[in-house]
Amino acid sequence: MNSRSTLAAWLGRLDAERLARVLTTRNDAVSPPEPRTVGELADRLQRPGSVALALPRLTLPCLQASEALAALGGAATPGALAKLLGATDGEAVGGLDAVLETLADHALVWPDGNGTLRMAASLRQAWDAPLGLDAPLEKLLAGAASDELRGVLVALGIKPPGTKQQRLAALAEHHSHPEAIVEVVARAPAVTQKLLARHAGAAPRQPQTIMFGTPGPALEPGARWALDRGLLVQDHHRYGPARMPVEVALALRGPTWNAPFDPLPPSLRLVSISPAEVERESAAAATAFAAHAAAVLSACSSAPPARLKSGGIGARELARIGKAAQADDAVVRITLETAYTAGLLARDGDRVAPTEAYDVWAEREPAERLAALLQAWRDLPLTPTQARDEDNKALPALAAAPPCNGCRQARHGLFAAAAQLPAGQGVKTASDLGPTVAWHRPLADTSATDVTPFAAVIHEAELFGVIARGTLSALGARLLADDAQGVAATCRRLLPPATETARIGADLTAVVAGTPAARLATVLDATADRETSGTASVWRFSADSIRRALDAGRTPGDVTADLAAIAAGPLPQPLSYLIADTARGHGRVRIAPAACVLHGQEPALLAELAAHRKLAKLGLRQLAPTVLVSRSPLDTTLAALRTEGYAPVAETADGTVRVEKARPQRAAAPVPAPRRTGDRRGTRSTVIRTSEVLAAATTDALAVRLLAAPPNAPEPDPFGTGVPFGTDTEEIVAGYAKHLSYSDVRQLAHAIDADIPITVDYIATSGSRTVRTLSSLELDPPYLEAWCHLREAERVFTLSRIHGVMPQ
């Protein structure tokens, strides 16, 4: 029976309560429309994409048990699985039972009618070599000839049956007894025993690509003896390396060898804490972050940060925002990423500017502001505080990096790990939660620069007040349950309302306890310099800050009135003196815009020019009896005066008369016609020359020309080379990889379709140029998923950042 039929049969035997639990756990696979039959439900639960979504949510022992079952061929009795995992006594027995129950709830592993454990076919394919083991003997010898099987049986001292299937069954029966395999290996030559021991402890080598006419690799010393007895198996064409069946590898590893199995999370150093302490620390952290976030976004509103050419906000702009908001780099990055996800920021040309939603957000209470950022942070597909990549290069913020599901799972794993701590206890140091996070979410990603596992995620949670005193706060519990209303209610309980007034002291400082209201922050940012932010914010008044307010068009009376409206008491005398003294000197020197200056020795002539109505378009303005300024450029002013009959002369920058020498006119070099880009979607387009359009005097003539156009749409000509797209992959790649030539597009598309390695010139998120060799390419526009040989890991590359292609 296949896995689909056994799953359907198992689902059909479940009671309503258990079936509802399965449906709730795997709601990613049973979304509307609802399945109408058990068979349809089984099909959905076994889809590869659905299984892939369920895997990151599993704990370490669930993955370990799944890998062990995959190593046993995807079907085994609970006893055989327990023996392989070493879960035959003590707490491990109960742990394995709980793991199998969890896997069943996810419809990944289930018992069939005979009590045999079965697993989803797509889950079995998640491991190329589970536990470093190869395929079973029967699978490896499926293509062997009957005479070859007979020779193996004779070498083992077994009388061969008559048919191929009987011979294969007899050989499988012999290899199913570990003691029989050990006995055969004991008679092997020493070189063969060393070879078999090395194969048993290493991951299997996969067959390489075979070129016709190329002989297979030479056998290792001692391999022929093992091949003759079925201890090693080679492809029947003698291509590829020798492979060891799983039965042989397990027998040689010995009865004491067990697959790794950790049913319990790592032990932690715990200390006693009270709920009041947790809530107090959580409230302080959340209040401080809300104030910092408001200051960061206010700084972005006053001066929207510029984007780098490679994308994102660079270190210089991040430092400027941090200085203006008095916030460190981690807070600035979290605020920018969460605000962008929440729709409070958006790209505006070469800058990132607040949206209209920001204005609504800024007018809300601090609790509502924090709740919006928290919800965005919960499912953020990246780690915002990761400031450097694997090469220790600085990473910009808002760089539109490929989504990282492992980063999201790291956050959820932290919630789950902290939620499992006993009531009234927390870890001594928050970083101790890192190994527990890895146990709850083994597929989660940790930052490349983390000193301890998941240090960046834990620090972010502490900044928000989600982790407080080494345990999960009430705010974190609501995030874990994905309860948006509960998050908002908890924020309202923890955070005080916005402060509407400031205490302005005689030392020219304004102190605001808590989060300042939007109007209060606007007035103080306009008239003073922010020195600190957080639980209490401090601004300092100075001559420069008051001058800044006057430069913005405010009068001394306006500044005084605005400050009096937000002050908790009367304005101190030193501040009033500062405003008056700064206003007294403000504007003593005035600077007027001018494109050029007119001067002469006759005041009457200059007065005539200033009053001339036909010269009004020049914007002449008299500054002195013998000096005029013009808003128009020098040459424009010169030509206008000469048109009206005056005889002015132009001056150079050093005050001498400019000599106007007529230069012979020459025709410019012909500009080549722009390269035609064509229509990348293959839509029909008709090109008509401008001269031909002008020649068509009537709409009837145009209609005749359009009717005479060819009836069939032309082939797409993506780069003006006369060569259309060869495949859909080429068209998709060309649509996103704008920096590639057509030949590079074709090479990259061919590598994707043929699954061959390729080397690319890539601009990383940090802006640095790297050369990467990639294999196992999978196109997921606008990204390319591949195995990076530089990092020896799977990576996601943005197609638009690929600037060149070099074949292997």
Salt bridges, closest charged atoms under 4 A:
ASP28 OD1 - ARG26 NE 3.64
ASP28 OD1 - ARG57 NH2 3.29
GLU40 OE1 - ARG36 NE 3.78
GLU40 OE2 - ARG44 NH2 3.39
ASP43 OD1 - ARG4 NE 2.92
GLU101 OE2 - ARG18 NH1 3.54
GLU101 OE2 - ARG21 NH2 2.95
ASP105 OD1 - ARG18 NE 3.01
ASP105 OD1 - ARG21 NE 3.05
ASP112 OD2 - ARG118 NE 3.01
ASP134 OD1 - ARG243 NH2 2.78
GLU173 OE2 - HIS177 NE2 2.84
GLU179 OE2 - HIS177 ND1 3.87
GLU183 OE2 - ARG187 NH1 3.96
GLU220 OE1 - ARG198 NH2 2.86
GLU220 OE2 - HIS199 NE2 3.44
GLU220 OE2 - ARG205 NH2 3.19
ASP228 OD1 - ARG224 NH1 3.54
GLU277 OE2 - ARG469 NH1 3.62
GLU279 OE1 - ARG493 NH2 3.06
GLU281 OE1 - ARG469 NE 3.95
GLU317 OE1 - ARG320 NE 2.90
ASP329 OD2 - ARG333 NE 2.79
ASP379 OD1 - ARG378 NH1 2.96
ASP379 OD1 - HIS412 NE2 3.34
GLU390 OE2 - ARG795 NH2 3.01
ASP391 OD1 - ARG791 NH2 2.43
ASP432 OD2 - ARG269 NH2 3.02
ASP482 OD1 - ARG378 NH1 3.88
ASP483 OD2 - ARG478 NH1 3.28
ASP525 OD1 - ARG530 NH2 3.42
ASP529 OD1 - ARG548 NH1 3.07
GLU531 OE2 - ARG540 NE 2.74
ASP551 OD2 - ARG547 NH1 2.38
ASP551 OD1 - HIS586 NE2 2.71
ASP562 OD2 - ARG554 NH2 2.60
ASP581 OD1 - ARG584 NH1 2.81
ASP635 OD1 - ARG658 NH2 3.30
GLU651 OE2 - HIS599 NE2 3.17
GLU660 OE2 - ARG642 NH2 3.22
GLU660 OE2 - ARG658 NH2 3.79
GLU692 OE2 - ARG689 NH1 2.65
GLU692 OE1 - ARG705 NH2 3.38
GLU730 OE2 - ARG746 NE 3.26
ASP761 OD2 - ARG769 NH1 2.74
